[in-house]
Amino acid sequence: MKIIKSDDICPVILTNVLKEWTSLKNGEEEELVIITSWEAVGQELEKWCKETNNIFLGVSKRDDKFEVRLKLIKNK
């Protein structure tokens, strides 16, 4: 499991997630946790998962941060 901590917004967080996903080899899977104060992170990453066939595991809030869990799957 990898963790990305960032208080950036959309383009930066999505770029970091995309880098992790593209670094996987064909057939590999990895759980990714994103911790951020960006409020829309759950909505945006859930949408991204649907578009890319990855799995959105959920979002929770702890103190002033949001924690999103994804399962990245490389099938191409």
Buried (B, 14 or more C-beta within 10 A) or exposed (E): EEEBEBEBBEEBBBEBBEEBBEEBEEEEEBEBBBBBEBEEBBEBBBEBBEEBEBEBBEBEEEEEBBBBBBBBBBEE
